[in-house]
Amino acid sequence: MNQDWWKWGDPKEHRHLSEYPKMKAMLEERWDSKIIEDFLPPKKFDITEVTEKNKETIKDIFASLSGKKISFKTEDRLFVALGKSYFDAIRVLKNDQIAYPDAVLAPTTHDEVDYILLQAHEHNIQLTPFGGGSNVVGALSNDNLKSKPGLRISLNLRNMDKLIKLDENHMTATFQGGILGPALEKILNEKGYTLGHFPQSFEFSSLGGWVVTRSAGQASTFYGKIEDLVESITVATPTGTIHTPHFTHDATGINILPLFFGSEGTLGIVTEVTVKIKKVSRYQRWVCALFPDFDSGSLCLKECIQNGVKPSVVRLSDANETMLFAKLASEKHQPTFTENIKKEIQKWVLKFKNLESPCLMIMCLEEIGPNAASQAVFTKNLIEQYQGMVAPESVGKKWAENRFKSPYMRDTMLEHRIFIDTMETYVPWEDVPKLHKNLAKVLSTSKAFHKEKGFFLAHLSHIYPSGACMYFTLVTKMNPGQEIEQWRDIKTLVTETILQNNGTISHHHGVGADHQKWYLKYSDPLTLEVLRAVKQKFDPKNILNAGKLYNV
Amino acid sequence: MNQDWWKWGDPKEHRHLSEYPKMKAMLEERWDSKIIEDFLPPKKFDITEVTEKNKETIKDIFASLSGKKISFKTEDRLFVALGKSYFDAIRVLKNDQIAYPDAVLAPTTHDEVDYILLQAHEHNIQLTPFGGGSNVVGALSNDNLKSKPGLRISLNLRNMDKLIKLDENHMTATFQGGILGPALEKILNEKGYTLGHFPQSFEFSSLGGWVVTRSAGQASTFYGKIEDLVESITVATPTGTIHTPHFTHDATGINILPLFFGSEGTLGIVTEVTVKIKKVSRYQRWVCALFPDFDSGSLCLKECIQNGVKPSVVRLSDANETMLFAKLASEKHQPTFTENIKKEIQKWVLKFKNLESPCLMIMCLEEIGPNAASQAVFTKNLIEQYQGMVAPESVGKKWAENRFKSPYMRDTMLEHRIFIDTMETYVPWEDVPKLHKNLAKVLSTSKAFHKEKGFFLAHLSHIYPSGACMYFTLVTKMNPGQEIEQWRDIKTLVTETILQNNGTISHHHGVGADHQKWYLKYSDPLTLEVLRAVKQKFDPKNILNAGKLYNV
């Protein structure tokens, strides 16, 4: 799409004030003056050409990047220099002195971004990432660097717009960070899925941009903010690449993924994002209303959300905004927010005649799965489908009554020299049966476990769209005099089998001393360095739980 | 409660193997040997008394702390030295060389913890926090410090067990970090709320411990892991106190709260935690089943969770675990997991006779709010209750059709010299009406906004149990030649009014250049320092978006 560099969005959709004569008249009346169209962008922008010397320098530094991916063109430098705020727009119209980058690089792969960052780091080149370019708080501005010497480049990530993997089995999808909303939703919708993330800028903002700005979509009250939708990310930084842990639901020390939420381009470039996808809702139900005032509507919404109503879209307009909607709806030849609504609004405003200035509320409810009340029925059908047999409710109730009692059995067993320990992990669904079988197999040939004499029990205890927590109970004869060695042998065998079958080090037990060896082995070195830097700030003398986790 | 220092939990609940004769016989048969009770804890533990000199030193260093809160008693030092794992237990039974702290300090307030940390930092004293003491992966072990010279203390947080604030209006509760599960739930249940967090260790694990170990409760599939339940925390660190931002649902740069999830005592002591509470469910419905094998049950659960079934408790046992349950249920005089179940299990195992080794699944469904299908009805009732009038569904549908069109109007308005900008924030419910009124009021007296000539529109766009996102549209005459000053004046007025009315700097727009001034002013200095240390690791030459966010 041919986007105008300073105006919003698709040129085909651009509007002119003459399409809104009633609104224009209302403004003129309130302001008691004519509105004239005379604040237009300058014919030519005040932008210095990049010198041949600088062009050569930049081409040399990024010599491994295809020449086509490096641009010094004025239009490309303009396009990435500003976001879409009112402030940005008036600066354009005023031909204000804006800081433009010397070049725009447009990589297409993580490796290219990585290369660009390493080279920029080596040569002290300032770098600003550009995703969708829809920011409205000056996040793309480089004015603070105007007086700083040296070269500046911008990274236009719009060509990093590919699906890397759609994993229907685990309901996740991995995209490159530069993909815009519509392309992402199109890919997911074709398979019956959605991310459910629709910020106002949806059409012109990128997945990576959503992550680094902590984006909220119009449907986030139901689906969650972007922080709730991301499973893992890959980030290129000037000192190397970070792959955050594959899953968010484990207990393997500190996950540094959240450090990148809200990092606004200061820590690295988010090149790949794995998101948690949802099935497209079966139907949507709208509830709309008018309230006598803003406070009543606001109290109503508070009651809704605190009592378990979970709308996707919800908007409560105050009286002014509602009136403007009504005004817009009454414009002639107005293709948006239109005739139908006009009639409707006027109808209820009339009905609502006791109220001088009503407030409009709209709310959308999503029907994704079975209703809570019918979940039991749905589940029972599935049980039959999987050759199961429904059992009485009392079994579950009894479990709940006694659920905190089972650990008491452990101690008397120990005093009778019975080995009994529990271990746990989070495993993707496809690895659940594999891990179960493989662990049974390795234990049945383990001398420490007394092979077939040992008892190996397992259960799933927490489920996620992407997998489950597997919990193991191991019972065998204790080896007198060798109790500690026996435990170490079994612990090592189980942990390594878990890791070989794509399980995490822990789902909820944590790292402690017992898992630290594996935590250190499987943690990314740059992540460990960052955590040590954090530790150094909080606890410079290393007095708190010294030697634990990353801190060795 | 008088807890045994190495055995699990409440001594009144302790069990003896003789209560499980069938299980004992099964083990003896499989192992072909008698089980004898001869692995008992030593009469006296190998623990060195603290020297008088060290006692005096510790008392001196922590002189401001009441003497009653410092203990050198063997039993107190024993109690905090180990967790509750099999490995910890066999070390006790073997009288293995365990590292014990020299003293146990038991603070009752955040200020006391802060004082202890500052003093320990000053005097290079090693410190290990102790919450509930239920850890099973060696998190409490200090064996790695055995050869390190210097004094070691343990912080027993069990007396930090108070409710600080129950905020029913916003559905949050603030507790001290040392409170154990039952005390916390009791306080909440009395008012009709729950946290919904029930790890197996619930009775003997602490809120702060859940946070630093990334705990998952038995009902976390429905309520979320502890990471999902926390709004904010207060942490004492050796270099000062961190209060994380009050809310998690904003877009004000990086929230460092997640750095403490999984930090396992290495970064600081979590002294206060504000949690998101839920209304107690109206009823619970159990669905239980037997499957012919583990894989069928696992596929069934995968289908459930991917199709919107959201159980709180879910457990699928493999054939071995199911058989052990059946065995336990058939023990005589067995007070737990009992007769009722026994009969039930036997009954369906018989019914299920085609299957040699069935797998038991139990699942609990919570009815918290109205069902998805009845949310519309529930909401419509509320609308009437708040004097609203239900409007046609078409209003919402039309909004959705046109939702990405509105920004296009902006540009033509600018060219006609009309000021139009949008600003947004997250506000607690009680401040919603206040902020709405106050902002209208300050704008109506603002010269830059042309007082009463300006149009101020507002809506709520995202709702949470604790508050809502408020979104403002401002329209007025542009001041020719003073466009930038006018915008700065209005931006400043709006942002400062938002902050004075307890709003956040941003709910979803971010920080960028426009909000940086306020971000820096309202961010905690230690947080900024930590973020700079992280930046230094990733981007030591400061080439990425230099000067943005914390990076000045």
Interface residues (C-beta under 8 A of the other chain):
Chain A: K7 W8 G9 E13 H14 R15 H16 L17 Y20 L27 R30 W31 S33 I35 I36 E37 D38 F39 L40 G83 K84 S85 Y86 F87 A89 I90 R91 L93 K94 D96 L117 A120 H121 N124 I125 Q126 L127 T128 P129 N135 V136 V137 G138 A139 L140 S141 D143 N144 L145 K148 M171 F198 P199 Q200 F202 E203 T213 R214 S215 A216 Q218 S220 T221 K225 E227 T237 P238 T239 T248 H249 D250 A251 T252 G253 I254 N255 I256 L257 P258 L259 F260 F261 G262 S263 E264 G265 T266 L267 G268 I269 K279 R285 W286 V287 C288 A289 L290 F291 P292 F294 D295 S296 G297 S298 L299 C300 L301 K302 E303 C304 I305 Q306 N307 G308 V309 K310 P311 V313 V314 R315 L316 S317 D318 N320 E321 L324 T336 F337 T338 N340 I341 E344 I345 W348 K351 F352 P358 L360 M361 I362 M363 C364 L365 E366 E367 I368 G369 P370 N371 A372 A373 S374 Q375 A376 F378 T379 K380 L382 I383 Q385 Y386 Q387 G388 M389 V390 A391 P392 E393 S394 V395 G396 K397 K398 W399 A400 N402 R403 F404 K405 S406 P407 Y408 M409 R410 D411 T412 M413 L414 E415 H416 R417 I418 F419 I420 D421 T422 W429 V432 P433 H436 H450 K453 F455 F456 L457 A458 H459 L460 S461 H462 I463 Y464 P465 A468 C469 T473 V475 K477 M478 P480 E483 I484 W487 K491 S506 H507 H508 H509 G510 V511 G512 A513 D514 H515 L526 E529 V530 A533 V534 K535 Q536 K537 F538 D539 P540 K541 I543 L544 N545 A546 G547 K548 L549 Y550 N551
Chain B: K7 W8 G9 E13 H14 R15 H16 L17 Y20 L27 R30 W31 S33 I35 I36 E37 D38 F39 L40 G83 K84 S85 Y86 F87 A89 I90 R91 L93 K94 D96 L117 A120 H121 N124 I125 Q126 L127 T128 P129 N135 V136 V137 G138 A139 L140 S141 D143 N144 L145 K148 M171 F198 P199 Q200 F202 E203 T213 R214 S215 A216 Q218 S220 T221 K225 E227 T237 P238 T239 T248 H249 D250 A251 T252 G253 I254 N255 I256 L257 P258 L259 F260 F261 G262 S263 E264 G265 T266 L267 G268 I269 K279 R285 W286 V287 C288 A289 L290 F291 P292 F294 D295 S296 G297 S298 L299 C300 L301 K302 E303 C304 I305 Q306 N307 G308 V309 K310 P311 V313 V314 R315 L316 S317 D318 N320 E321 L324 T336 F337 T338 N340 I341 E344 I345 W348 K351 F352 P358 L360 M361 I362 M363 C364 L365 E366 E367 I368 G369 P370 N371 A372 A373 S374 Q375 A376 F378 T379 K380 L382 I383 Q385 Y386 Q387 G388 M389 V390 A391 P392 E393 S394 V395 G396 K397 K398 W399 A400 N402 R403 F404 K405 S406 P407 Y408 M409 R410 D411 T412 M413 L414 E415 H416 R417 I418 F419 I420 D421 T422 W429 V432 P433 H436 H450 K453 F455 F456 L457 A458 H459 L460 S461 H462 I463 Y464 P465 A468 C469 T473 V475 K477 M478 P480 E483 I484 W487 K491 S506 H507 H508 H509 G510 V511 G512 A513 D514 H515 L526 E529 V530 A533 V534 K535 Q536 K537 F538 D539 P540 K541 I543 L544 N545 A546 G547 K548 L549 Y550 N551
